[in-house]
């Protein structure tokens, strides 16, 4: 009996959590649609309350029985586990419309061939927010890691003037030496993640020479349970850069290995999540010396501290999501990646990753082309200089921690 109590607690508490989450999602949908509930008289309100399932006598007895079992679990089990959702999304050139003095952003200005106006930027932000909200079933993600963002101004438009305004989002935008000004960034809900440290990691060729690419963004903080979490957001050099870019990608992976090893030496219980566009698939082998595949982790044939959970990583997942997050020249590619430290996969500790939540999230159908079957492909914002009016050429990745 004693061994089954934690399971019973988790089962019963999840019932209440799921009910609360459904109510929250319904409220978010109502607010996003701009609907206002009709006026209800006091008599009607009493009748609705009386007829509510929450007032049903059988439900009340069942609820009392669940409470009795929860009390049996002991005080140390009485805190229900909460969910902490992370989204990673390459948003295809989310630029502001202000000329920069730091990088060459002339391609994304109102006077450029692309005609990148404030209205187009606002429309794109609304679309991206809808895709993210849809990906998380209208729940508000705790962390949104983004790639291809120019500035804090563009981030704030996305965070504070769209469906995402329901979260208490603060913004972090890296800089780096990318000539176009395309950077990695983070939106974090300050009510659920207390940032303690941020760093940018450039790729140094020599102590005095930096490779002209995007910096990695490192952010560490604490969950509401006070558990520490470190997040690293990446966007590795494009494969169009040939052998030079391939060397740079390998150097950045070595940097990630060194940095994550250092974090885990300082605190073996450290929880680490690494996300972003790596411009390399698991099949390329670029990350094999740093992170174990999911199957190697299961078989315990690899002792590497990091695990590659880039979806889809099981045959079952292939039935519920596209085989990649980026569609290029007739093929799906898994270049948007997710890695976690082994500590997040231990079933006996919190925070821990819910493996079943890791997925490539399909957007609303209006943001997908119909072909190729069965998934279609993402509607992008631009094709060359032609405005195509979609949110992005990538699909977002989603993962949820329990804490």
C-alpha positions in Angstrom: 0.0 0.0 0.0 2.8 2.4 1.0 4.6 2.1 -2.3 1.4 2.8 -4.3 0.5 6.0 -2.4 2.8 8.4 -4.4 1.2 7.0 -7.6 -2.3 7.5 -6.2 -1.4 11.0 -5.3 0.0 11.8 -8.7 -3.1 10.3 -10.4 -5.6 12.2 -8.2 -3.7 15.5 -8.2 -3.4 15.4 -12.0 -7.3 15.2 -12.2 -7.6 18.5 -10.4 -4.7 20.0 -12.4 -6.2 19.0 -15.7 -9.5 20.4 -14.7 -7.9 23.7 -13.7 -5.9 23.8 -17.0 -9.0 23.2 -19.0 -10.8 26.1 -17.3 -7.7 28.4 -17.8 -7.5 27.5 -21.5 -11.2 28.1 -22.0 -10.8 31.5 -20.3 -7.9 32.3 -22.6 -9.9 31.3 -25.7 -12.8 33.5 -24.6 -10.5 36.4 -24.0 -8.7 36.0 -27.3 -11.9 35.8 -29.3 -13.1 39.0 -27.6 -16.4 37.4 -26.4 -18.2 38.7 -23.4 -20.5 36.4 -21.3 -24.1 37.4 -21.3 -25.7 39.0 -18.2 -26.8 36.4 -15.7 -29.4 37.2 -13.0 -28.8 36.2 -9.3 -31.5 33.5 -9.6 -30.0 32.1 -12.7 -26.6 32.1 -11.1 -27.9 30.1 -8.1 -29.5 27.6 -10.4 -26.3 27.2 -12.5 -24.3 26.7 -9.3 -26.9 24.1 -8.1 -26.7 22.2 -11.4 -22.9 22.4 -11.6 -21.0 19.0 -11.5 -19.0 20.5 -8.7 -22.2 20.5 -6.5 -23.3 17.0 -7.6 -23.4 14.8 -4.4 -21.7 11.9 -6.0 -18.9 14.2 -7.1 -18.6 15.7 -3.6 -18.3 12.2 -2.1 -15.7 11.2 -4.7 -13.8 14.4 -4.0 -13.9 13.6 -0.3 -12.6 10.1 -0.9 -9.7 11.4 -3.0 -8.8 13.9 -0.3 -8.8 11.1 2.3 -6.2 9.2 0.2 -4.2 12.3 -0.3 -3.9 12.8 3.4 -2.7 9.2 3.8 0.2 10.1 1.5 1.7 12.3 4.2 2.4 16.0 4.2 5.5 15.7 2.0 3.3 14.5 -0.9 0.6 17.2 -0.6 2.0 19.6 -3.1 0.7 18.8 -6.6 3.2 18.7 -9.4 3.0 21.7 -11.7 3.8 22.0 -15.4 6.5 24.2 -16.9 6.3 24.4 -20.7 9.2 25.3 -23.0 8.8 26.3 -26.7 11.6 26.6 -29.2 10.8 28.3 -32.5 12.8 29.6 -35.5 10.6 32.6 -36.4 12.1 33.3 -39.8 13.5 36.8 -39.6 11.5 38.7 -37.0 13.0 42.1 -37.7 11.9 45.5 -36.5 11.5 48.3 -39.1 14.2 50.7 -37.7 17.5 51.1 -39.5 20.4 49.7 -37.4 23.8 51.3 -37.0 25.2 48.0 -35.7 24.4 45.5 -38.5 23.2 45.4 -42.1 19.4 45.1 -41.8 18.6 47.0 -45.0 16.8 43.9 -46.4 14.1 44.3 -43.7 13.1 48.0 -44.0 10.0 49.6 -45.4 12.1 51.0 -48.3 13.6 47.6 -49.2 12.4 45.3 -52.0 10.8 43.1 -49.4 8.7 46.1 -48.2 9.0 45.2 -44.6 6.5 47.6 -43.0 5.3 48.0 -39.4 1.9 46.5 -40.4 3.6 43.4 -41.8 5.7 43.0 -38.7 2.6 43.3 -36.5 0.8 40.8 -38.6 3.7 38.4 -38.3 3.8 38.8 -34.5 0.1 38.0 -34.2 0.6 34.9 -36.4 3.6 33.7 -34.4 1.7 34.2 -31.1 -1.2 32.2 -32.5 1.1 29.4 -33.6 2.7 29.3 -30.1 -0.6 29.4 -28.3 -2.0 26.6 -30.5 1.1 24.5 -29.9 0.6 24.6 -26.1 -3.2 24.2 -26.2 -3.7 27.8 -25.1 -1.5 27.3 -22.1 1.0 30.1 -21.5 4.5 28.8 -22.0 7.0 29.6 -19.2 9.9 29.9 -21.6 9.8 30.7 -25.4 13.3 30.3 -27.0 13.4 32.1 -30.4 15.8 32.1 -33.3 16.2 34.8 -36.0 15.1 37.9 -34.0 16.7 41.2 -34.6 16.0 43.3 -31.5 14.2 43.8 -28.2 11.7 46.0 -30.0 10.6 43.1 -32.2 10.4 40.9 -29.1 8.3 43.3 -27.2 5.8 43.6 -30.1 5.5 39.8 -29.9 5.3 39.5 -26.1 3.1 42.5 -25.3 0.8 43.2 -28.2 -0.5 39.7 -29.2 -2.2 36.7 -27.6 1.0 36.2 -25.5 0.3 39.4 -23.5 -1.5 37.1 -20.9 2.0 36.1 -19.7 4.2 38.3 -17.6 6.9 38.1 -20.2 10.3 39.7 -19.9 12.7 39.8 -22.9 16.3 38.9 -23.5 17.9 39.3 -26.9 21.4 38.3 -27.7 23.7 40.4 -30.0 26.6 38.6 -31.6 28.4 39.4 -34.8 26.0 38.1 -37.4 26.2 40.7 -40.2 22.4 40.8 -40.8 21.5 41.2 -37.1 19.7 37.9 -36.8 20.0 36.7 -33.1 18.7 34.2 -30.6 16.3 35.5 -27.9 14.2 34.4 -25.0 10.8 35.4 -23.6 10.4 34.2 -20.0 7.3 34.4 -17.8 8.7 36.3 -14.7 5.9 34.8 -12.6 7.3 31.3 -13.1 11.0 31.7 -13.8 13.3 33.9 -11.8 16.4 34.7 -13.9 19.6 34.8 -11.9 22.3 34.9 -14.7 22.5 35.6 -18.4 25.6 35.3 -20.6 26.4 35.4 -24.3 28.9 32.9 -25.6 30.6 34.0 -28.9 32.6 31.6 -31.0 36.3 32.6 -30.6 38.7 31.5 -33.3 41.6 33.0 -31.2 41.4 34.9 -27.9 41.2 38.1 -30.0 39.2 36.9 -33.0 35.5 36.1 -33.0 33.8 34.1 -35.8 31.1 36.2 -37.4 28.0 34.3 -36.3 25.2 34.4 -33.7 26.2 34.1 -30.0 24.8 31.3 -27.9 22.5 32.6 -25.1 22.9 31.1 -21.6 20.2 31.9 -19.0 20.0 30.3 -15.6 17.3 30.8 -13.0 14.9 29.1 -10.7 11.5 27.5 -11.1 8.7 28.4 -8.6 9.8 25.4 -6.6 13.2 27.0 -6.2 14.8 24.2 -8.3 17.6 25.6 -10.6 17.3 25.4 -14.4 19.8 26.4 -17.1 18.7 27.1 -20.6 21.0 27.5 -23.7 19.5 28.9 -26.9 21.4 28.2 -30.1 21.4 29.0 -33.8 24.4 27.5 -35.5 25.8 28.7 -38.8 23.8 27.9 -42.0 24.8 25.0 -44.2 25.1 27.5 -47.1 28.4 28.5 -45.5 30.1 25.3 -46.8 33.2 23.9 -45.1 33.9 27.0 -43.1 30.4 27.0 -41.6 30.7 23.2 -40.9 33.9 23.8 -39.0 32.2 26.6 -37.0 29.3 24.3 -36.1 31.7 21.6 -34.9 33.5 24.3 -32.8 30.2 25.4 -31.3 29.2 21.9 -30.4 32.6 21.5 -28.6 31.9 24.7 -26.8 28.5 23.3 -25.7 30.2 20.1 -24.5 32.7 22.1 -22.4 30.1 24.4 -20.9 27.6 21.8 -20.0 30.3 19.5 -18.5 31.4 22.5 -16.4 27.9 23.2 -15.2 27.4 19.5 -14.2 30.8 19.3 -12.4 29.8 22.4 -10.4 26.4 20.8 -9.6 25.8 17.2 -10.6 22.1 17.7 -10.0 21.9 20.7 -12.4 19.0 20.6 -14.9 20.0 21.7 -18.4 17.9 22.3 -21.5 19.6 23.2 -24.8 17.4 24.2 -27.8 17.6 25.9 -31.1 18.2 25.6 -34.8 21.4 23.6 -35.2 21.4 23.5 -39.0 22.3 19.8 -38.6 20.2 16.7 -38.1 20.8 13.9 -35.6 21.8 11.8 -38.6 24.6 14.2 -39.4 26.5 12.9 -36.3 27.7 16.4 -35.4 26.4 16.1 -31.8 27.3 12.4 -31.2 30.4 13.2 -29.1 28.3 15.5 -26.8 24.9 13.9 -26.4 23.6 10.4 -26.4 20.7 9.4 -28.7 17.4 8.5 -27.0 17.9 4.8 -27.9 21.4 4.8 -26.6 20.1 6.4 -23.4 17.5 3.7 -23.0 19.9 0.8 -23.6 22.5 2.5 -21.3 25.1 2.0 -24.1 26.3 5.6 -23.7 27.2 7.4 -20.6 27.2 11.0 -22.0 25.7 13.5 -19.6 23.4 15.1 -22.3 20.6 13.3 -24.2 19.3 14.2 -27.7 15.5 14.3 -27.6 15.0 15.9 -31.0 11.5 14.8 -32.1 10.3 12.5 -33.5 12.6 10.1 -31.6 10.3 7.1 -31.5 8.3 5.2 -34.1 5.1 6.1 -32.2 5.8 9.8 -32.5 6.0 9.5 -36.3 2.2 8.7 -36.2 1.4 12.0 -34.6 3.8 14.6 -36.0 5.7 15.4 -39.2 9.1 13.7 -39.5 10.9 17.1 -39.2 10.3 20.7 -38.3 11.7 22.2 -41.5 10.7 21.3 -45.0 13.5 21.9 -47.6 13.6 20.8 -51.2 11.0 18.0 -50.8 12.3 16.6 -47.5 11.5 17.1 -43.8 14.6 17.8 -41.7 15.1 17.6 -38.0 17.4 20.7 -37.6 15.5 22.2 -34.7 16.9 20.4 -31.8 16.3 19.6 -28.1 18.8 18.3 -25.6 18.5 17.7 -21.9 20.7 16.6 -19.1 20.2 13.1 -17.8 19.1 14.6 -14.5 15.8 15.7 -16.1 15.0 12.1 -17.1 15.2 10.6 -13.6 11.8 9.4 -12.6 12.5 9.9 -8.9 13.3 13.6 -8.9 11.8 17.0 -9.8 12.0 18.8 -12.1 11.7 16.1 -14.7 10.9 16.1 -18.3 7.6 14.5 -19.4 8.8 12.6 -22.4 5.3 12.3 -23.9 5.1 16.0 -24.2 8.1 16.4 -26.4 6.8 17.1 -29.9 6.9 19.1 -33.2 3.7 21.2 -32.9 1.5 21.7 -36.0 0.1 25.2 -36.3 -3.5 26.0 -37.3 -4.2 24.6 -40.7 -4.4 28.0 -42.3 -0.6 28.3 -41.7 0.2 25.1 -43.6 0.2 24.4 -47.3 -2.0 21.4 -48.2 0.9 19.5 -49.9 2.8 17.3 -49.4 0.4 14.8 -47.8 -0.3 14.0 -45.1 1.2 17.0 -43.1 1.6 19.8 -45.7 4.4 22.3 -45.1 4.7 25.6 -43.2 3.6 28.8 -44.8 6.7 31.1 -44.7 6.8 34.9 -44.5 8.9 35.5 -47.6 10.1 33.5 -50.7 13.0 35.6 -51.9 11.6 39.1 -52.0 8.0 37.9 -52.5 5.8 38.4 -49.5 3.9 35.2 -48.8 2.2 36.3 -45.5 2.9 33.2 -43.4 4.4 33.1 -39.9 7.6 31.1 -40.5 9.2 28.4 -42.5 9.8 26.3 -39.4 7.5 24.5 -36.9 7.9 24.9 -33.2 9.2 22.3 -30.7 7.4 21.9 -27.3 8.4 20.2 -24.1 7.0 20.2 -20.6 8.8 19.8 -17.2 7.1 18.7 -14.0 8.3 20.5 -10.9 
